[in-house]
C-alpha cells in the first residue's frame, strides 16, 4: 500500500497529549497542507489560526469547555490548536471548504508522526463576544464562522485500534 493510503487508513483521533511543544517547522508543514485543501471554485474561504501561545490556547480551551457545559480541557492537553474558520461571504461552500482543511490538517499531522483530533464548538466559540474579540485583536475581519479546532501534539497514549468498517458503507453501481 502506498504511503498516502497508509496515512489515511492509519489516522486516529488522539485524546491524550504530552505537554511538549511541537516544533514550529512541523506546524508550518501541517498548516501548509491545510492551505492546499480543495475549496469550491478555488475561492479559498477558510483561514487557519495556529495557536501555540499558552495563554490564548488555554483561553480557547476554557471557552470551548464552557460552551459544552464542562470544566475540563476539551483539547486533551494538546499544546497546539489549529483553529479553522471560513468566511461565509466568500463562498456558500464555506463549511465544506473548512471541513476539507480540517481533514488535511489531521492527515498531515499523522504523516509527521504527530497526533491530532477534531474538536468541535469552534462555531459557538467565535459567535460569542469573547470569540469575536479574539478575532478583532488578531486583526481578522470578515464574516468568519468557526469550523473546527484541530488539536496537535505528541501522543501520550497508544494509537487507538482500527475499528471495523460498517457493513453497507459503499454501494457499487456498475
Secondary structure, DSSP 4 states (H G I P E B T S, - for coil): --HHHHHHHH--B---B-SPPPPHHHHHHHHHHHHTS--GGG---EEEEEE--HHHHHHHHHHHHHHTT--S-TTTT-SEEEEEEEETTT-TTHHHHHHHHHHHHHHHHHHTT-EEEEE--HHHHHHSHHHHHHHHHTT--S-EEEEEEEEEE-BSSPPPPPPPPPTTS-----
